[in-house]
Amino acid sequence: MWELIRANQRRAATLVVAMAALLFLLGYALGEALAPGGGAGGLVIAFLVWVVLSLVSYFQGDTIFLSLAGARRIAKADNPQLYNVVEEMTIAAGLPTVPAIYVMDQAAPNAFATGRDAQHAAVAVTAGLLETLDRNELQGVIAHELGHVKNRDVLYMMMVGIMMGAIVLLADVGGRVFLYGGGRRRTSSRSGGQGQLIVVIAAVVLMILAPIIAQLIYLALSRRREYLADASSALFTRYPEGLASALEKIARTTTPLATATRATAPMYIVNPLGASAKGLADLTSTHPPTSERIRILRSMGGGAGLVRYDEAFRAVTGKKGGVVPPSALAGAGQAPAVAPVAAPPSVPAPAQAAVPVPVPAAGGRLERVRQTTDMLWRLNQFVFIPCACGTTLKVPPAYVGREIACPHCGAVHKVQPSAA
Protein backbone atom coordinates (compact mmCIF):
# COMPACT_ATOMS: atom_id res chain seq x y z
CA MET A 1 0.00 0.00 0.00
CA TRP A 2 2.89 2.34 0.70
CA GLU A 3 4.08 2.01 -2.90
CA LEU A 4 0.62 3.03 -4.09
CA ILE A 5 0.72 6.10 -1.85
CA ARG A 6 4.19 7.11 -3.06
CA ALA A 7 3.29 6.61 -6.72
CA ASN A 8 0.09 8.56 -6.25
CA GLN A 9 2.00 11.38 -4.56
CA ARG A 10 4.54 11.55 -7.39
CA ARG A 11 1.86 11.74 -10.06
CA ALA A 12 -0.19 14.28 -8.14
CA ALA A 13 2.91 16.39 -7.38
CA THR A 14 3.75 16.45 -11.10
CA LEU A 15 0.29 17.80 -11.89
CA VAL A 16 0.58 20.38 -9.10
CA VAL A 17 3.90 21.60 -10.56
CA ALA A 18 2.36 21.73 -14.06
CA MET A 19 -0.54 23.77 -12.72
CA ALA A 20 1.81 26.15 -10.88
CA ALA A 21 3.93 26.59 -14.05
CA LEU A 22 0.79 27.43 -16.01
CA LEU A 23 -0.23 29.98 -13.38
CA PHE A 24 3.18 31.70 -13.39
CA LEU A 25 3.34 31.68 -17.19
CA LEU A 26 -0.07 33.33 -17.34
CA GLY A 27 1.02 35.99 -14.82
CA TYR A 28 4.19 36.74 -16.79
CA ALA A 29 2.36 36.95 -20.14
CA LEU A 30 -0.32 39.25 -18.74
CA GLY A 31 2.31 41.51 -17.22
CA GLU A 32 4.17 41.82 -20.53
CA ALA A 33 0.98 42.40 -22.49
CA LEU A 34 -0.33 45.13 -20.21
CA ALA A 35 3.00 46.97 -19.82
CA PRO A 36 6.33 46.50 -21.64
CA GLY A 37 8.79 44.89 -19.25
CA GLY A 38 6.02 44.15 -16.78
CA GLY A 39 6.45 40.39 -16.99
CA ALA A 40 8.40 40.23 -13.75
CA GLY A 41 5.69 42.20 -11.98
CA GLY A 42 3.00 39.89 -13.35
CA LEU A 43 5.03 36.90 -12.19
CA VAL A 44 5.30 38.35 -8.68
CA ILE A 45 1.57 39.03 -8.54
CA ALA A 46 0.80 35.48 -9.72
CA PHE A 47 3.17 34.09 -7.07
CA LEU A 48 1.61 36.19 -4.29
CA VAL A 49 -1.90 35.13 -5.33
CA TRP A 50 -0.80 31.50 -5.30
CA VAL A 51 0.91 31.79 -1.89
CA VAL A 52 -2.07 33.46 -0.21
CA LEU A 53 -4.62 31.04 -1.65
CA SER A 54 -2.40 28.03 -0.91
CA LEU A 55 -1.99 29.04 2.75
CA VAL A 56 -5.73 29.54 3.08
CA SER A 57 -6.32 26.18 1.41
CA TYR A 58 -3.81 24.32 3.58
CA PHE A 59 -4.95 25.65 6.94
CA GLN A 60 -8.63 26.41 6.33
CA GLY A 61 -9.52 24.60 3.11
CA ASP A 62 -11.35 21.77 4.86
CA THR A 63 -13.31 24.19 7.06
CA ILE A 64 -14.32 26.27 4.06
CA PHE A 65 -15.35 23.22 2.06
CA LEU A 66 -17.40 21.76 4.91
CA SER A 67 -19.07 25.13 5.42
CA LEU A 68 -19.93 25.45 1.73
CA ALA A 69 -21.43 21.96 1.82
CA GLY A 70 -23.57 22.84 4.84
CA ALA A 71 -22.02 19.96 6.82
CA ARG A 72 -22.37 19.76 10.60
CA ARG A 73 -20.24 17.66 12.91
CA ILE A 74 -21.99 14.91 14.85
CA ALA A 75 -21.19 12.98 17.99
CA LYS A 76 -21.19 9.21 18.36
CA ALA A 77 -24.55 9.26 20.15
CA ASP A 78 -26.14 10.97 17.13
CA ASN A 79 -25.53 8.00 14.82
CA PRO A 80 -23.77 5.03 16.46
CA GLN A 81 -23.80 2.89 13.29
CA LEU A 82 -22.11 5.56 11.16
CA TYR A 83 -19.48 6.07 13.86
CA ASN A 84 -18.93 2.32 14.12
CA VAL A 85 -18.43 2.01 10.36
CA VAL A 86 -15.96 4.91 10.27
CA GLU A 87 -14.02 3.41 13.18
CA GLU A 88 -13.89 0.02 11.43
CA MET A 89 -12.63 1.50 8.19
CA THR A 90 -10.10 3.67 10.03
CA ILE A 91 -8.60 0.49 11.50
CA ALA A 92 -8.75 -1.36 8.18
CA ALA A 93 -7.04 1.54 6.39
CA GLY A 94 -4.36 1.84 9.08
CA LEU A 95 -5.06 5.52 9.71
CA PRO A 96 -3.69 6.97 12.98
CA THR A 97 -6.82 8.94 13.87
CA VAL A 98 -10.54 8.50 13.37
CA PRO A 99 -11.62 11.34 11.05
CA ALA A 100 -14.18 13.88 12.21
CA ILE A 101 -17.66 12.92 11.01
CA TYR A 102 -20.06 15.39 9.44
CA VAL A 103 -23.60 15.14 8.09
CA MET A 104 -25.25 17.27 5.41
CA ASP A 105 -29.00 17.79 5.57
CA GLN A 106 -29.46 16.89 1.91
CA ALA A 107 -31.78 14.28 0.39
CA ALA A 108 -29.37 13.37 -2.42
CA PRO A 109 -27.11 10.45 -1.41
CA ASN A 110 -23.43 11.42 -1.61
CA ALA A 111 -20.25 11.76 0.44
CA PHE A 112 -16.80 13.33 0.42
CA ALA A 113 -13.58 13.45 2.43
CA THR A 114 -11.40 16.47 3.10
CA GLY A 115 -8.45 17.54 5.25
CA ARG A 116 -4.77 18.23 4.76
CA ASP A 117 -3.53 14.94 6.25
CA ALA A 118 -4.62 11.85 8.15
CA GLN A 119 -4.43 13.70 11.48
CA HIS A 120 -6.72 16.49 10.23
CA ALA A 121 -9.20 14.56 8.11
CA ALA A 122 -12.97 14.68 7.95
CA VAL A 123 -15.60 12.60 6.19
CA ALA A 124 -19.04 13.97 5.41
CA VAL A 125 -22.16 12.12 4.26
CA THR A 126 -25.61 13.34 3.31
CA ALA A 127 -28.77 12.38 5.17
CA GLY A 128 -29.96 10.83 1.93
CA LEU A 129 -26.97 8.49 1.91
CA LEU A 130 -27.73 7.27 5.45
CA GLU A 131 -31.35 6.66 4.48
CA THR A 132 -30.59 4.92 1.17
CA LEU A 133 -27.68 2.56 1.92
CA ASP A 134 -27.59 -0.51 4.12
CA ARG A 135 -24.62 -1.13 6.39
CA ASN A 136 -22.51 -3.02 3.85
CA GLU A 137 -23.00 -0.32 1.23
CA LEU A 138 -22.27 2.43 3.75
CA GLN A 139 -19.08 0.59 4.68
CA GLY A 140 -18.01 0.59 1.02
CA VAL A 141 -18.60 4.35 0.67
CA ILE A 142 -16.76 5.21 3.90
CA ALA A 143 -13.86 2.96 2.87
CA HIS A 144 -13.72 4.79 -0.47
CA GLU A 145 -13.53 8.17 1.27
CA LEU A 146 -10.90 6.98 3.73
CA GLY A 147 -9.03 5.64 0.71
CA HIS A 148 -8.67 9.26 -0.41
CA VAL A 149 -7.24 10.10 3.01
CA LYS A 150 -4.95 7.05 3.03
CA ASN A 151 -3.71 7.74 -0.51
CA ARG A 152 -3.00 11.35 0.54
CA ASP A 153 -4.64 12.88 -2.49
CA VAL A 154 -7.18 15.04 -0.62
CA LEU A 155 -4.61 17.78 0.00
CA TYR A 156 -3.43 17.65 -3.61
CA MET A 157 -7.00 18.09 -4.82
CA MET A 158 -7.45 21.13 -2.61
CA MET A 159 -4.14 22.65 -3.76
CA VAL A 160 -4.80 22.01 -7.45
CA GLY A 161 -8.33 23.35 -7.05
CA ILE A 162 -6.95 26.55 -5.49
CA MET A 163 -4.43 26.98 -8.30
CA MET A 164 -7.16 26.42 -10.88
CA GLY A 165 -9.17 29.15 -9.18
CA ALA A 166 -6.15 31.45 -9.22
CA ILE A 167 -5.63 30.84 -12.95
CA VAL A 168 -9.26 31.59 -13.71
CA LEU A 169 -9.08 34.72 -11.52
CA LEU A 170 -5.93 36.03 -13.22
CA ALA A 171 -7.29 35.28 -16.68
CA ASP A 172 -10.55 37.03 -15.88
CA VAL A 173 -8.96 40.11 -14.29
CA GLY A 174 -6.28 40.31 -16.99
CA GLY A 175 -8.90 40.03 -19.71
CA ARG A 176 -11.00 42.82 -18.25
CA VAL A 177 -8.00 45.12 -17.76
CA PHE A 178 -6.72 44.34 -21.24
CA LEU A 179 -10.13 44.89 -22.82
CA TYR A 180 -11.14 48.05 -20.99
CA GLY A 181 -7.81 49.54 -19.96
CA GLY A 182 -4.15 49.43 -20.85
CA GLY A 183 -4.39 46.62 -23.39
CA ARG A 184 -6.19 48.70 -25.97
CA ARG A 185 -3.76 51.55 -25.50
CA ARG A 186 -0.84 49.17 -25.94
CA THR A 187 -2.19 47.61 -29.13
CA SER A 188 -2.97 51.06 -30.56
CA SER A 189 0.59 52.26 -29.98
CA ARG A 190 3.12 51.83 -32.76
CA SER A 191 6.16 52.08 -30.50
CA GLY A 192 6.05 48.43 -29.45
CA GLY A 193 6.33 47.13 -33.00
CA GLN A 194 5.46 43.64 -34.13
CA GLY A 195 7.23 42.04 -31.17
CA GLN A 196 4.85 43.64 -28.69
CA LEU A 197 1.88 42.70 -30.86
CA ILE A 198 2.98 39.07 -30.77
CA VAL A 199 3.24 39.23 -26.97
CA VAL A 200 -0.26 40.68 -26.74
CA ILE A 201 -1.70 38.00 -29.03
CA ALA A 202 0.09 35.28 -27.06
CA ALA A 203 -1.30 36.68 -23.81
CA VAL A 204 -4.85 36.74 -25.19
CA VAL A 205 -4.52 33.15 -26.42
CA LEU A 206 -3.10 32.11 -23.03
CA MET A 207 -5.95 33.86 -21.19
CA ILE A 208 -8.38 31.76 -23.22
CA LEU A 209 -6.52 28.45 -23.06
CA ALA A 210 -5.07 28.54 -19.53
CA PRO A 211 -8.38 28.03 -17.68
CA ILE A 212 -9.30 25.22 -20.08
CA ILE A 213 -5.95 23.47 -19.65
CA ALA A 214 -6.11 23.94 -15.87
CA GLN A 215 -9.60 22.44 -15.79
CA LEU A 216 -8.48 19.38 -17.79
CA ILE A 217 -5.49 18.84 -15.47
CA TYR A 218 -7.75 19.16 -12.43
CA LEU A 219 -10.31 16.73 -13.80
CA ALA A 220 -7.66 14.23 -14.92
CA LEU A 221 -6.34 14.07 -11.35
CA SER A 222 -9.89 13.83 -10.00
CA ARG A 223 -10.91 10.90 -12.24
CA ARG A 224 -7.77 8.90 -11.54
CA ARG A 225 -8.08 9.29 -7.79
CA GLU A 226 -11.65 7.93 -7.93
CA TYR A 227 -10.42 4.67 -9.45
CA LEU A 228 -7.68 4.38 -6.83
CA ALA A 229 -10.14 5.07 -4.01
CA ASP A 230 -12.45 2.36 -5.39
CA ALA A 231 -9.51 -0.05 -5.35
CA SER A 232 -8.72 0.97 -1.77
CA SER A 233 -12.35 0.44 -0.73
CA ALA A 234 -12.34 -3.09 -2.13
CA LEU A 235 -9.09 -3.79 -0.27
CA PHE A 236 -10.25 -2.35 3.07
CA THR A 237 -13.70 -3.96 3.13
CA ARG A 238 -12.79 -7.18 1.27
CA TYR A 239 -16.28 -6.84 -0.21
CA PRO A 240 -16.28 -5.00 -3.59
CA GLU A 241 -20.00 -5.61 -4.05
CA GLY A 242 -20.76 -3.27 -1.14
CA LEU A 243 -19.33 -0.24 -2.95
CA ALA A 244 -20.69 -1.39 -6.32
CA SER A 245 -24.22 -1.60 -4.92
CA ALA A 246 -23.82 1.79 -3.21
CA LEU A 247 -22.66 3.45 -6.44
CA GLU A 248 -25.61 1.91 -8.24
CA LYS A 249 -28.08 3.39 -5.76
CA ILE A 250 -26.39 6.79 -5.71
CA ALA A 251 -26.33 6.96 -9.51
CA ARG A 252 -30.07 6.21 -9.70
CA THR A 253 -31.05 9.24 -7.66
CA THR A 254 -32.62 12.22 -9.44
CA THR A 255 -32.51 14.53 -6.42
CA PRO A 256 -30.04 17.39 -6.91
CA LEU A 257 -27.40 18.18 -4.30
CA ALA A 258 -28.18 21.85 -3.68
CA THR A 259 -24.87 22.74 -2.03
CA ALA A 260 -22.61 21.32 -4.77
CA THR A 261 -20.83 23.58 -7.27
CA ARG A 262 -18.49 23.03 -10.21
CA ALA A 263 -15.55 23.82 -7.93
CA THR A 264 -16.55 21.33 -5.21
CA ALA A 265 -18.06 18.57 -7.38
CA PRO A 266 -14.77 16.61 -7.88
CA MET A 267 -14.57 15.99 -4.11
CA TYR A 268 -17.75 13.87 -3.99
CA ILE A 269 -17.87 10.11 -4.52
CA VAL A 270 -20.27 10.52 -7.47
CA ASN A 271 -20.63 13.65 -9.58
CA PRO A 272 -23.38 15.61 -7.79
CA LEU A 273 -24.08 17.75 -10.87
CA GLY A 274 -25.10 14.88 -13.15
CA ALA A 275 -24.07 11.44 -14.37
CA SER A 276 -20.72 11.06 -16.11
CA ALA A 277 -21.02 10.80 -19.87
CA LYS A 278 -19.11 8.95 -22.53
CA GLY A 279 -17.22 10.38 -25.47
CA LEU A 280 -16.16 14.02 -25.70
CA ALA A 281 -18.26 14.99 -22.68
CA ASP A 282 -16.27 12.58 -20.52
CA LEU A 283 -13.17 14.77 -21.00
CA THR A 284 -14.85 17.49 -18.95
CA SER A 285 -16.44 15.17 -16.38
CA THR A 286 -15.33 15.35 -12.77
CA HIS A 287 -15.66 11.56 -12.37
CA PRO A 288 -15.24 8.37 -14.38
CA PRO A 289 -18.52 6.90 -15.68
CA THR A 290 -20.27 5.39 -12.66
CA SER A 291 -21.44 2.39 -14.68
CA GLU A 292 -17.82 1.65 -15.57
CA ARG A 293 -16.74 1.85 -11.93
CA ILE A 294 -19.50 -0.59 -10.99
CA ARG A 295 -18.50 -3.06 -13.73
CA ILE A 296 -14.87 -2.96 -12.59
CA LEU A 297 -15.80 -3.73 -8.99
CA ARG A 298 -18.11 -6.58 -10.02
CA SER A 299 -15.47 -8.00 -12.35
CA MET A 300 -13.07 -8.56 -9.49
CA GLY A 301 -14.59 -11.98 -8.85
CA GLY A 302 -13.23 -13.62 -5.72
CA GLY A 303 -10.39 -11.13 -5.27
CA ALA A 304 -10.34 -7.83 -3.41
CA GLY A 305 -6.73 -6.66 -3.71
CA LEU A 306 -4.99 -4.08 -5.87
CA VAL A 307 -3.78 -6.68 -8.38
CA ARG A 308 -7.29 -7.98 -8.97
CA TYR A 309 -8.71 -4.47 -9.28
CA ASP A 310 -6.07 -3.51 -11.85
CA GLU A 311 -6.83 -6.64 -13.87
CA ALA A 312 -10.56 -5.86 -13.76
CA PHE A 313 -9.85 -2.25 -14.77
CA ARG A 314 -7.91 -3.36 -17.84
CA ALA A 315 -10.58 -5.88 -18.81
CA VAL A 316 -13.50 -3.45 -18.47
CA THR A 317 -11.91 -0.32 -19.97
CA GLY A 318 -9.80 -2.06 -22.61
CA LYS A 319 -6.83 0.09 -21.65
CA LYS A 320 -3.38 -1.50 -21.72
CA GLY A 321 -2.13 0.67 -18.89
CA GLY A 322 -3.73 -0.02 -15.54
CA VAL A 323 -4.80 2.52 -12.98
CA VAL A 324 -2.65 1.18 -10.13
CA PRO A 325 1.06 2.11 -10.54
CA PRO A 326 3.32 -0.88 -11.39
CA SER A 327 5.51 -0.14 -8.37
CA ALA A 328 2.46 -0.62 -6.13
CA LEU A 329 1.45 -3.85 -7.86
CA ALA A 330 4.92 -5.36 -7.47
CA GLY A 331 4.56 -5.77 -3.72
CA ALA A 332 0.79 -6.28 -3.58
CA GLY A 333 -0.64 -9.69 -2.83
CA GLN A 334 -4.08 -11.06 -3.63
CA ALA A 335 -6.65 -10.32 -0.95
CA PRO A 336 -9.62 -12.71 -0.92
CA ALA A 337 -13.10 -11.24 -0.94
CA VAL A 338 -15.50 -12.08 1.88
CA ALA A 339 -19.22 -12.67 1.67
CA PRO A 340 -21.93 -11.32 3.96
CA VAL A 341 -22.58 -13.52 6.95
CA ALA A 342 -25.93 -14.29 8.52
CA ALA A 343 -25.24 -12.52 11.81
CA PRO A 344 -28.12 -11.47 14.08
CA PRO A 345 -29.11 -7.83 13.43
CA SER A 346 -28.47 -6.97 17.09
CA VAL A 347 -24.80 -7.95 16.85
CA PRO A 348 -22.71 -5.13 15.32
CA ALA A 349 -19.56 -5.84 13.36
CA PRO A 350 -16.55 -5.90 15.73
CA ALA A 351 -14.89 -2.49 15.82
CA GLN A 352 -11.42 -4.01 16.25
CA ALA A 353 -11.64 -6.63 13.52
CA ALA A 354 -8.53 -6.81 11.34
CA VAL A 355 -10.69 -7.71 8.31
CA PRO A 356 -14.17 -6.12 8.38
CA VAL A 357 -16.92 -8.66 7.79
CA PRO A 358 -20.09 -7.43 6.07
CA VAL A 359 -23.20 -7.95 8.19
CA PRO A 360 -26.87 -7.37 7.53
CA ALA A 361 -28.25 -3.96 8.50
CA ALA A 362 -30.40 -3.73 11.60
CA GLY A 363 -33.69 -2.82 9.94
CA GLY A 364 -34.70 -1.70 6.47
CA ARG A 365 -35.04 1.67 4.79
CA LEU A 366 -37.93 2.80 7.01
CA GLU A 367 -35.82 2.28 10.13
CA ARG A 368 -32.85 4.10 8.54
CA VAL A 369 -35.10 7.04 7.64
CA ARG A 370 -36.40 7.21 11.21
CA GLN A 371 -32.90 7.12 12.73
CA THR A 372 -31.59 9.75 10.30
CA THR A 373 -34.57 12.03 10.88
CA ASP A 374 -34.11 11.77 14.65
CA MET A 375 -30.44 12.64 14.23
CA LEU A 376 -31.25 15.75 12.19
CA TRP A 377 -33.85 16.84 14.73
CA ARG A 378 -31.29 16.51 17.52
CA LEU A 379 -28.80 18.56 15.51
CA ASN A 380 -31.51 21.22 15.23
CA GLN A 381 -31.99 21.23 19.02
CA PHE A 382 -35.37 19.48 19.02
CA VAL A 383 -36.41 18.28 22.49
CA PHE A 384 -37.29 14.57 22.83
CA ILE A 385 -39.87 13.93 25.58
CA PRO A 386 -40.76 10.30 26.42
CA CYS A 387 -44.41 9.95 27.47
CA ALA A 388 -45.77 7.25 29.82
CA CYS A 389 -48.02 5.99 27.02
CA GLY A 390 -45.01 5.00 24.96
CA THR A 391 -45.04 8.02 22.63
CA THR A 392 -41.90 10.09 22.14
CA LEU A 393 -42.71 13.75 21.59
CA LYS A 394 -40.27 15.61 19.33
CA VAL A 395 -40.70 19.29 20.05
CA PRO A 396 -39.07 22.27 18.24
CA PRO A 397 -36.76 24.40 20.42
CA ALA A 398 -39.19 27.34 20.13
CA TYR A 399 -41.49 25.52 22.60
CA VAL A 400 -38.90 25.39 25.40
CA GLY A 401 -40.46 26.61 28.65
CA ARG A 402 -43.99 25.92 27.50
CA GLU A 403 -46.35 23.04 28.23
CA ILE A 404 -47.47 20.63 25.54
CA ALA A 405 -50.01 17.82 25.61
CA CYS A 406 -49.36 14.32 24.26
CA PRO A 407 -51.61 13.82 21.20
CA HIS A 408 -52.27 10.18 22.19
CA CYS A 409 -53.02 10.21 25.92
CA GLY A 410 -53.40 13.93 26.66
CA ALA A 411 -50.68 14.00 29.33
CA VAL A 412 -49.15 17.45 29.73
CA HIS A 413 -45.38 17.86 29.65
CA LYS A 414 -43.19 20.86 30.44
CA VAL A 415 -40.69 21.34 27.59
CA GLN A 416 -37.22 21.58 29.12
CA PRO A 417 -34.07 22.66 27.21
CA SER A 418 -32.31 19.82 25.40
CA ALA A 419 -29.44 18.25 27.33
CA ALA A 420 -27.24 18.60 24.23
N, C-alpha and C positions, 0 to 999 in steps of 0.2 A: 504493500500500500504506500510505503514511503516513496518508492520510485514513481508511482503515479502522481503523488503530490509534487515531487520535484519536477517532473516533466510538465505537469500542468502549470507550475510556477514559471518555468522557463518560457513556455509558449505565451502565457499571459503577459509576462514581463516584456517580451518582444513586441506584442501588440501595444502595450502601454508606451514603450519607447517610440514606436511608429506614430502613435497618436500625438505624443509630445512634439516630435519632429514636425508633424503637419501643423500643429498649433504655432510653433515658433516660425516656421516658414511663412505662414499666413501673416503673422505679425510683422515680419520683416518686409514682405511684399507690400502690405498696406502702408507701412511707413514710407517706403520709397515712392509709392504711387502718389501719396498725398503731399509729400514734400521731398525735394531732391536731397539725398543724403540722410533722409530720416529713417532709413532701415534699421539702424541701431536703436533708435528710440522706439520704433515699433516692436522690435525684439524684446526690449526691456519691459514694455507695457504688457506684451504677451506673457512674459515670464512672471511678472508680478500678479497678473490675473490668475495664472496657473497656480502660483504658490498660495495665494489667498484661498482660492476655491479648494485646493488640495488639503490645506490645513482644516478648513471647515468640514470637508468630507471625511477626513480621517478621525477627527475628534467628535464631530456632531452629525456625521452622515446618517448613522443608524437612527438617531433620535429624530432627525428631520424626516426620514423616510417613514418611520412608524407614525409620526404625527400626520403626515400627508395621507397615509392609509387609514387614519382614524382608528388605529389599534390601541387597545388598553391592556395593561398588564393584569394578569390574574394570579390568584394564589392557588395553592394546591386544593384547598377546600372548595373552590369554585367549580373545578372539574377534575376530580381525582383520576378518571380514566386517561384524560389527555396528559396529565402530569406523569402518570405511570408509563405511558407510551414514550414520552420524551426521555424519561429517565432510562428506560430500557435501551432506546436507540443511542443515547449518550454513551452507555456502557459498551454497546456493540461497536460503536464507531471509535471507541478509545479516546474520547474527548475528555479533557481534564475537569471541565465544569459543565453542569447542566445549564443550557441556555435559558435566558429569561423567556417566559411564555406570554404571548399576547393574543388577544381575540379581537376581530373586527366584526362589528355588527352589520354584516352584509349577507344577503341571501345567496349570492353566487358562491359556489364552492371553490376555494382557491387557497393558496398558502405561499409564504416566502420566508427566506432567512436573510438576516442582515447582521452587521457587526464587523469590526476591523480584525478580530482574531478570535480564537476559540475561547479566550477568557472574557471576551466582551461580545458574545453572540446573542442573538435573539431569534426566535422563530414565532411567526404569527400565522394564525389560521382564521378563516371566516366562520361565522356561525353556521352558514350554509354547508360548509365542509363537515362540521361536527354532526349536523343533522343528516347528511347524505351518506356518509361512509360508515361501514362497520369497523370493528376494531382492527382487523387484519389490513383493511385498506388504509385506515388512518396510520397504522404502523408503517406502511409502505411510503406514504407521503412524508411523514416526519423523518424517516430514514433518508429520503431523497433530499430534504432540506438540510439535514445534518451532514449529508454528503458534500453539499456546497461548503459548509463550515470546515469539514475535515480536509477537503481538497484545497482549501485556502483561496478560493476564487471569489468570495464575496467582496473582499476588499478591492481586488482588481476590478470588479464590475463597478464598484462605486467610483474608483479613481478614473477609469475610462469614461464612465458616464459624466463625471465632472469635466473632464477634458473635452468631451464632445460638446457639452454645454458651452464651454469657453470658446470653442471654435465657432459655433453657431453665433454666439454673442459678438465675437470680433468681426465675423463676416457681415453680420447685420449692421453693427455700428459703422464699420468701415464703408459698407455700401451706401448707407445714408449720408455719411460725411462726404463721400466721393461724389454722390449724385447731387447733393444740395449745397455743397460747400467748395472746399479747395480743389476737388478733383476736376470740376469743370473749368476752373481757372487754369489748372495745370495743363489740361489738354488743349485749351485755347491759346496757350502761350507757345511761341515759336522757338523760344530760347533753349528748350530742352532737346529739340531735334528728334530724330527718329528713335534714338536710344531710349529717351524718356517715354515716348509713345509705346514702345514695346513693353517697357516696365508696367505702364498703366494697363495695357491690354492683358498682360500676364496676371496682374493683380486682380482684375475683374474676373478672368477665367478661374483663378484660384478661389475667389470669394464664392463663386458658383459651385465649384467642384469640391472644395474642402469639406463643407458640411455633409455632402453626399458620401464622400470617401470615409469620413469619420463615422457616419451612421453604419456603413457596411462593415467597417472594422469592429464596431461595437456589437453589431448583430452577429457577426461571425463568432466572436468570443462567447456571446450569449448562447447560441445554438450548440456549440461544442460542449459547453459546461453542462447543458441539460442532459446530453447523452452520458457524460461521465457521472453525473449525479444519479441517473437511473441505474448505471452499473453499480455504483456504491450502495444504492438502496437494495438491490438484489443481493449484494454481498452481506450487508448488515442484517437483513431480515431472513435470509436464506429462503425467501418465498417470493419470487418474482411476480407471481399471479396477483399478490396483494396490491402492488403498485399498478399493474396493468389494469386491474378491475377499477381502481380508483381513478386512473386517467380516463377510462371509458366513461365513468359516471360524470366526471368533471366536464369532459368534452361535450356531453349531451345537453348540458344546461343551456338555457336561452336567456337566463337572467343576467343583465349586465352588472359589472363590478363598478359601482359609481365612483369610487375613489381612485381608480386606476387611470394613469395617463400614459402617453407615448414614452415619456422619460422613465417611468417606473415599471412599465409592463414587462421588460426583460427579467425582472427579479422574481416574478411569480412562476409557479410550477407549470401552469398552462397559460397561454396568452389570454389575458383578461379582456382584450379588445376584439377578439374574434378568432376563429379557428385558423390554424396555419394552412396555407394553400400551396399547391404544387406549382411547378413551372417558374416563370419570371417573378410572380408574386412572392415565391418562397425566398427570393434573395433579400427582400425587405421585411421578412417575418422575424419576429423576436424569438421564435421557438421552432424547433423541428416539427414536422407534421405529427400531430398526436397519434394518428392511426399508425404511423410508422414506428413510433416509440412503443406502442402497445404490441405490435407484431414482433418487434425485437425481443421484448420481455417474454412473450409467449413462445418464442422459438428457442429459448434457452434449454428447454427440455428438463432433464433431471439435474442440470448444473445451475449454480448460482454465483460462480466466481467471475473474475475479470476476464479470464481466458474464454469462458463460455459466452459471456456477453459480447466480446469482440468477434467471436465466430458468428454469433447470431446477427450482429450488426452487418458484417460483410455479406452474409447470405440474404438478408432482407433488403439492404440498400443497393447491393450489386457493386459496391465500391471495393477496389483492391486494397486501399489503405484503411485500416481499422481506426476506431475512435480512441482506443486505449493505446498510449505510447508503447513502442516495443520494449523499452527499458523497464516498463512496469510489468509487462507480460512475462519477461524473462524470469522473474522471481515469484510469479503468482502461481499458486496451485489451484486445483479444481475444488470448489466448495460445493458439497451436495445440497440440493434443495430439500426443504422439509415440507411436509403436508400438514394441513390443519388437523388437530387432534380433537377428539370428542370429550373435551373437559367440561365439567359442570359450569354453567354460567356464573355461579357465585365464586368460583375460584379464579382470581386474576393471574395473568402470566407473571412468573417470578421476576421481580425487579433486578435481581442479581444474576440472572441466567447468562452464561457465556454466549449461548446461541439462542436468540429469541424464538419461541415456538408459537406459531399462530394459534389463537383460540377463538372460539365463537364469541360474538358480542353478547353482552348481557341485555337482552331485549332488542326489539326491532326499531324501525324508523320512528314510530310513535313515541317510544320511550326516549330515544335520542333527542327528538324535538322538545319533549318536556324538560329534559335535563338541561338542554342548551338555553331554552327560554328562561328557566329558573336562574341560570347563571347570568344571563343578560339583565334580568330584573335585579339581581343582587348587585351587579355592577352599577346599576342606576339607582341604588340606595332604596329599593323597595323593601318594605317591612313584611316579614313572614310571621304570621300569627297562627299558631296551632289552636284549633277549637276542640272542645271536649267531644263534639259529635264526629270528629274525624276529618273535618274540613280544614284545609290550610288556607288562610286568607292572605292574599298578596296585595299589599296596600301601597299606593304611591307615597313618596316622602312628603308630599304636600299635606297629607292627612295626619302627620305626626302631632300629638297633643290632643287629637280629637277622639271621639268615641264612634265606633262603627259596629253595626249589628251583623252577625253571621246570616247569610241569605238562606241557610238550610234550617238552623234551629232557633234563630232569633237571639242568641246570646250576644250580649254587648261586650265589646273589648275596647280598652284604652290603647290607642296606637302609641307605642313607645319608640324612641329613636333606634335605628338599627345598630346592632352591636358592632358591625363592621365600620 
